[in-house]
Structures are given as structure tokens and as C-alpha cells.
Amino acid sequence: MKQAIVNGIVHTGDEINNDVIIIENGIIISVQKEIPNTISLIDLKGEHISAGFIDIQINGGERLYFSQTPTEETIQDIYDTSLKYGTTHVLPCLISSSKETILQGIEAIRNYKAKYNNGVLGMHLEGPFLNPLKRGAHSINQVRKPTNSELEEIIRHGKDVIKVITIAPECFTDEQLDMLLESSIVISAGHSTMTYKEAQYYFSRGIKLVTHLFNAMTQFGHREPGLVGATLENESVYAPVILDGAHCDYAAAKLAYKLKQDKFFLISDAAFLGRKVANFKWENFDAHLDNGFYRNEEGNLAGASISMKEAVQNAFNHLNVSADEAIKMATCRVAAAINMENKLGKIKPGFPASFVTFNDNLSRIETLNCNSI
């Protein structure tokens, strides 16, 4: 059914206007000045509207953790829960695991996408080819160097499912890195001990994204700027941040935003959403809620609990940016980072009719997912 979204302040991703959004069958078909006759109306009553949020790194929903149970049920839990918090498109994240679990996760995503045409875009494979010195909460028993055969098998089975893979490039041979660069998978550098010079070399090879800036990487120093410094200095590299005040202090995020501008965006990296899971243990991974944050037995951070909705609100409240700018950090800039800027993240003809509505100061953000209307 064709519908018109009217009386809204429209944040297209390119400009702010008061246009009418015409949608049909879950797709935006027009953004125009006139309200058509004889058409069903969705009246926003002066509220703001933008594209729905995109989370490219989310580990679990309200109940289930994808790396523990890489099933269609978990994917549905992640998607349904994300919708409650303004996120309409997701990449469920599988952390360092056995090859068998990775292949199981790939098949679960593929089978799910064959059944449902919704906001599940694919998978983020975070590991297992990471530097053990920067493994963070990843199991030492699963973090490993790549072999040509395992990497080739993962690419062959997953190239149409895995949208992002986090690797420590210094652990790869040139041949192995070429295998990934020649696939359609976006490479993100993370969990790495790279120096500034090494990072710039790998950026020049074609890596244009890092994983959770500041976390699990070499830090900025005045004699060795590290991966953080290389990311902040290189204008081509996208820098996502977990903006919860714990994984990244707001002052550090503010500095990163000033340097990165349109390459700065938000992720949740949530272990679970909604803070309903208080304790979680899986193999060598453990997490418990401590003052709103997931920590392991040693007291280290063990995954975030923030939603994209909260991340956007924190950007507005702590980074001194406009509401429109905070929204872009969760929409069009995320899409650009994973080479999907021509498919989602904006209010444009041909893009998904998946939106959030919000008030002036972003204290109220609600999902308007017209795929379900």
C-alpha cells in the first residue's frame, strides 16, 4: 500500500527539509513537496524523521549471544531487539571461534536472509585472526594465525554473507591479505599491535576501516603514534567508537570526531541489549553487569551494553554536535564505511522505508519501520 509521511522535519542525510516521503512495499519511492490525493497518511505532527540506525557490530539481543548460539533464533532476537532501540539494519557479530562455528554462523545468516527480507545485512566476523597480545575478551584458545586453506574456505563459504571481517593485518602474509582484498568483504583492522608506519602501510593497501577505535589497539604516543594515531591522521579511514563513556571517554571521542569528521561513526558492540542478561558465561568468556557495563572476572570490560539509540543520545549530549550530526553518525556514515551508501542510510528514492522519529533534543527516539506497516 502506498503511503505518505507528512508534517515532519526530514533529515535526509544530505539536508533537512519539510518534504513528503512517499513509501510503498517497504521502499521509499519519492521525496517531494506535494501531498498526493487519495493516499493514506502518516502524520508526524512536527516530529523529526531520519533513516533508521545501522549497527555493524552487535553480539546479542535481549536473550541470546550469536557466537554461543549461531542460529536463526539468535539472529531474530538481535533484529527484533534492535528495532526497539531505533536500529533497523544490523550485522550480527561472531567473535573468534572455531572454523566449524564460523561456518555455522555463515549458514545461519544465509538461511535467515533467504526467508526474511528485513534489516539483517549479513555478518561481521570479528576474528579469529587477531593478535593474541590485543585479543581483549576473545578466547586465547580461538585466536590464531590464518592459514591459506582456512582463509580460503571462509571466503568461499562466506563472501556473500560476511560484510565485515576484523583482522590484525600484521598476522597475515601478503598473499593472505590479497585473498581478502580481492573478495567483496570489507576489512577492518583491529585487535592489533601495529605501529603507526605498519598501519599506514596496510591502509595504503586498501584497508579503510578500524574496529572500535581506541580499544584493543596500539595507543597514541608522541614518539610512536600507533594504530590510533594512524587512524586519526589518515583521512581515508573510518573510525567507529563505542560511545558509552567507558570503552571511550567522551573527551577522547570528542577529539577523534574533530579529527575524523565524516569518517567518525557509532557502533554498539553490545554483548546484550536492554541489560536484561545480568550474568553470562560461555567457554572461556564471562561477563556480568557492573554498574551498567559488562565486565569479566578480572574486572575488564567484556562487551558493551549500550544501544545505538543511547550512543546517538550520548553524541548529542557529550560531543557538542547537532541532532542532525549525531543522527548521521548512526546512519549514512555507517553505510559509507561498509560500501552501502548507495543502498541505505539516507531518505532517498529506492532506499528502505525504515526510519526513526525523534524530538529536538533526541531525548525521545522511536522506530518507524514501514516494512511492517
C-alpha positions as a printed Julia matrix, in Angstrom:
373×3 Matrix{Float64}:
  0.0     0.0    0.0
  1.27    3.43  -0.94
  1.55    5.89   1.96
  2.73    9.45   2.52
  4.71   10.53   5.59
  3.76   14.16   6.2
  4.26   17.08   8.6
  7.77   16.04   9.56
 11.2    17.65   9.73
 13.04   15.38   7.33
 16.75   14.61   7.85
 17.65   13.05   4.52
 21.35   12.6    5.24
 22.12   15.37   2.77
 19.85   18.15   4.02
 16.99   19.0    6.37
 13.63   19.85   4.78
  9.88   19.51   5.23
  9.24   17.28   2.24
  6.69   14.49   1.94
  8.05   10.94   1.91
  6.14    8.54  -0.32
  6.6     4.86   0.51
  5.3     1.62  -0.92
  6.09   -2.02  -0.14
  8.85   -1.08   2.29
 10.67    1.22  -0.14
 10.9     5.0   -0.46
  9.57    5.8   -3.92
  9.62    9.61  -3.77
 10.6    12.6   -1.64
  8.54   15.56  -2.82
  6.79   18.8   -1.91
  3.19   17.86  -2.65
  0.87   15.53  -0.76
 -0.84   13.24  -3.3
 -4.61   12.91  -3.28
 -6.32    9.71  -2.17
 -3.34    8.27  -0.3
 -3.0     7.02   3.27
 -1.12    9.48   5.51
  1.31    9.0    8.38
  1.25   12.33  10.23
  4.43   13.07  12.19
  2.87   16.17  13.79
  6.08   18.18  13.59
  8.47   15.45  14.75
 11.85   14.83  13.12
 12.48   11.79  10.92
 15.62   10.16   9.54
 16.76    6.82   8.21
 16.9     4.09  10.83
 20.16    3.38  12.61
 22.71    0.86  11.31
 24.74   -1.22  13.78
 27.6    -3.12  12.16
 28.83   -4.72  15.39
 26.26   -6.27  17.7
 26.82   -9.54  19.52
 23.47  -10.37  21.07
 19.85   -9.41  21.54
 17.87   -9.43  24.77
 18.41  -13.15  25.39
 20.88  -14.8   23.05
 24.54  -14.35  22.1
 25.38  -15.07  18.46
 28.84  -16.57  19.0
 27.44  -19.02  21.55
 24.34  -19.95  19.55
 24.88  -19.0   15.89
 21.3   -19.81  14.88
 18.37  -18.17  13.15
 16.69  -17.79  16.54
 19.58  -15.67  17.78
 19.56  -13.57  14.61
 15.84  -12.92  15.11
 16.46  -11.95  18.75
 19.15   -9.48  17.68
 16.97   -7.97  14.95
 13.78   -7.73  17.0
 15.57   -6.22  19.98
 17.5    -3.76  17.83
 14.24   -2.43  16.4
 13.19   -1.43  19.9
 16.16    0.93  20.05
 15.97    2.6   16.64
 18.28    0.22  14.81
 16.71   -1.07  11.6
 19.79   -2.66   9.99
 22.33   -4.91  11.7
 25.4    -7.06  11.19
 25.3    -9.75  13.89
 28.86  -10.2   15.11
 30.6   -13.56  15.53
 33.76  -13.28  17.62
 36.82  -15.57  17.47
 35.54  -19.13  17.19
 36.36  -22.49  15.67
 36.1   -22.87  11.92
 33.05  -25.07  12.41
 31.26  -22.37  14.42
 32.17  -19.72  11.85
 30.72  -21.83   9.03
 27.62  -22.5   11.14
 27.16  -18.76  11.65
 27.53  -18.11   7.94
 24.88  -20.7    7.1
 22.52  -19.34   9.76
 22.73  -15.83   8.3
 22.35  -17.14   4.74
 19.29  -19.23   5.61
 17.75  -16.38   7.6
 18.19  -13.89   4.76
 16.63  -16.37   2.33
 13.48  -16.39   4.48
 13.24  -12.75   5.54
 13.77   -9.56   3.6
 14.49   -7.26   6.52
 17.36   -5.31   8.03
 19.79   -8.18   8.62
 22.53   -7.22   6.17
 24.95  -10.07   6.76
 27.6   -10.86   9.35
 30.56   -9.17  10.99
 33.28  -11.75  11.64
 35.49  -10.32  14.41
 38.45  -12.65  14.45
 39.73  -15.26  14.83
 42.81  -13.92  13.03
 43.79  -11.39  15.68
 46.96  -10.57  17.56
 46.82  -12.52  20.84
 48.5    -9.61  22.64
 45.42   -7.49  21.86
 42.75  -10.19  21.99
 40.68   -8.39  24.64
 37.77  -10.61  25.7
 38.37  -13.11  22.87
 39.38  -16.61  23.97
 43.09  -17.35  23.72
 42.08  -20.84  22.6
 40.37  -19.45  19.49
 42.63  -16.57  18.42
 45.05  -17.87  15.78
 47.09  -17.02  12.71
 45.38  -17.6    9.39
 46.3   -20.46   7.12
 45.69  -20.2    3.41
 43.33  -23.16   3.46
 41.15  -21.94   6.35
 41.02  -18.4    5.0
 40.11  -19.65   1.52
 37.32  -21.82   2.95
 35.86  -18.95   5.0
 35.94  -16.63   1.98
 34.43  -19.24  -0.31
 31.56  -20.02   2.04
 31.06  -16.53   3.39
 31.78  -13.95   0.7
 28.06  -13.34   0.1
 27.3   -13.24   3.85
 30.3   -11.71   5.64
 30.15   -7.96   5.09
 32.95   -7.03   7.52
 35.88   -9.01   8.89
 38.1    -7.73  11.69
 41.71   -8.85  11.4
 45.13   -7.96  12.75
 46.87   -7.32   9.41
 50.34   -7.86  10.85
 49.43  -11.53  11.35
 48.76  -12.01   7.61
 51.1   -12.77   4.76
 50.82  -10.57   1.69
 49.19  -13.46  -0.16
 46.58  -13.91   2.57
 45.8   -10.21   2.71
 45.38  -10.19  -1.08
 42.84  -13.01  -0.75
 40.69  -10.79   1.45
 41.26   -7.62  -0.56
 40.12   -9.42  -3.71
 36.91  -10.59  -2.04
 33.89   -8.35  -1.52
 34.4    -8.38   2.25
 35.2    -5.07   3.96
 38.38   -5.45   6.03
 38.56   -3.73   9.4
 41.85   -3.51  11.3
 41.62   -4.24  15.0
 42.9    -6.26  17.94
 46.32   -5.32  16.62
 49.8    -4.31  17.76
 50.59   -2.42  14.53
 52.9     0.57  14.72
 51.97    3.83  13.04
 54.1     3.0    9.98
 52.7    -0.51   9.71
 49.15    0.8    9.95
 49.73    3.37   7.25
 51.19    0.67   5.02
 48.09   -1.51   5.41
 45.82    1.48   4.89
 47.67    2.13   1.62
 46.96   -1.47   0.63
 43.21   -0.81   0.8
 42.05   -1.18   4.42
 39.8     1.8    5.17
 38.16    0.82   8.46
 39.22    0.04  12.04
 37.34   -1.8   14.76
 36.2     0.1   17.89
 38.72    2.96  17.84
 40.95    3.17  20.95
 40.06   -0.36  22.12
 42.34   -3.37  21.55
 44.92   -1.45  19.53
 48.22    0.39  19.96
 47.61    3.77  21.53
 48.77    7.24  20.54
 52.15    8.35  21.84
 54.28   11.32  20.91
 57.15    9.07  19.77
 55.05    6.17  18.44
 51.56    7.26  17.34
 50.37    3.65  16.97
 47.24    2.45  15.23
 45.18    5.12  16.98
 47.43    7.88  15.65
 47.48    6.41  12.13
 43.69    6.21  12.11
 43.25    9.76  13.32
 45.79   11.09  10.8
 44.63    9.19   7.72
 41.72   11.0    6.06
 40.55    7.87   4.2
 39.99    5.64   7.23
 36.64    5.27   9.01
 36.7     5.27  12.81
 33.8     3.74  14.78
 33.51    4.39  18.51
 31.63    2.67  21.34
 30.28    5.87  22.87
 29.35    4.72  26.37
 31.87    6.69  28.44
 33.7     3.51  29.5
 35.04    1.97  26.29
 35.89    5.51  25.21
 35.97    8.61  27.37
 33.84   11.37  25.93
 36.84   13.73  25.77
 38.75   11.23  23.62
 35.7    10.74  21.4
 35.31   14.5   21.03
 38.92   14.79  19.89
 38.51   11.88  17.48
 35.4    13.47  15.99
 37.18   16.79  15.46
 39.9    14.96  13.51
 37.77   12.42  11.63
 34.55   14.39  10.97
 32.53   12.45   8.37
 34.66    9.33   8.92
 33.58    9.14  12.58
 30.6     6.9   13.35
 28.94    4.89  16.1
 28.66    1.2   16.93
 27.14   -0.55  19.93
 29.33   -3.68  20.18
 26.66   -4.73  22.65
 27.03   -8.13  24.25
 23.31   -7.93  25.0
 20.73   -5.18  24.59
 18.39   -3.95  27.29
 20.63   -5.02  30.22
 18.31   -7.95  30.94
 21.12  -10.53  30.99
 22.96   -9.9   34.25
 25.45  -12.79  34.06
 26.79  -14.72  31.09
 29.39  -17.46  30.72
 30.43  -19.22  27.54
 33.58  -21.34  27.29
 36.37  -19.01  28.48
 34.22  -15.89  28.12
 32.41  -14.5   31.12
 30.57  -11.25  31.68
 28.46   -9.72  34.4
 26.69   -6.4   34.67
 28.58   -3.99  36.89
 27.1    -0.51  37.2
 25.61   -0.78  33.72
 28.69   -2.22  32.0
 29.63   -5.81  31.19
 32.9    -6.85  32.86
 34.69  -10.17  33.24
 36.02  -11.8   36.41
 39.2    -9.71  36.21
 37.16   -6.52  36.08
 37.96   -5.81  32.42
 35.3    -4.64  30.01
 33.69   -7.65  28.33
 31.39   -6.17  25.73
 29.16   -3.14  25.75
 25.57   -2.85  26.93
 24.75    0.32  25.03
 22.22    0.57  22.19
 22.62    2.71  19.1
 19.83    4.91  20.45
 21.89    5.62  23.58
 25.03    6.13  21.5
 23.28    8.8   19.4
 21.96   10.49  22.53
 25.46   10.45  24.04
 26.91   12.0   20.88
 24.4    14.85  21.11
 24.89   15.35  24.85
 28.67   14.93  25.12
 30.28   15.77  21.77
 28.65   19.18  21.28
 27.14   18.25  17.92
 23.73   18.97  16.44
 20.95   16.39  16.4
 21.4    16.05  12.64
 25.11   15.37  13.05
 24.5    12.77  15.77
 21.97   11.04  13.52
 24.45   10.92  10.63
 26.92    9.11  12.9
 24.45    6.22  13.09
 23.09    6.23   9.53
 24.71    7.48   6.34
 28.28    7.4    7.67
 27.91    3.81   8.79
 26.57    2.87   5.36
 29.51    4.56   3.66
 32.0     2.73   5.87
 30.74   -0.64   4.57
 30.29    0.48   0.94
 26.5     0.57   1.14
 25.99    4.32   0.84
 24.01    3.82  -2.37
 21.57    1.41  -0.69
 20.74    2.64   2.8
 21.38    5.23   5.48
 19.5     8.12   3.85
 15.99    9.18   2.96
 16.15    8.84  -0.82
 14.07    7.12  -3.52
 14.93    3.45  -3.7
 16.18    3.27  -0.12
 14.45    1.22   2.63
 11.37    2.73   4.28
 12.92    2.16   7.72
 13.07    5.26   9.9
 13.43    6.74  13.33
 11.42    9.67  14.58
 12.74   11.96  17.29
 12.28   15.24  19.09
 14.53   18.3   19.04
 16.99   17.15  21.71
 16.89   13.42  20.91
 15.51   12.53  24.33
 12.77   10.61  22.52
 13.76    8.31  19.65
 11.31    5.77  18.24
 11.45    3.31  15.36
  9.13    3.77  12.39
  9.74    0.61  10.4
  7.41    0.81   7.43
  8.31   -2.7    6.32
  5.79   -3.78   8.94
  3.02   -1.26   8.17
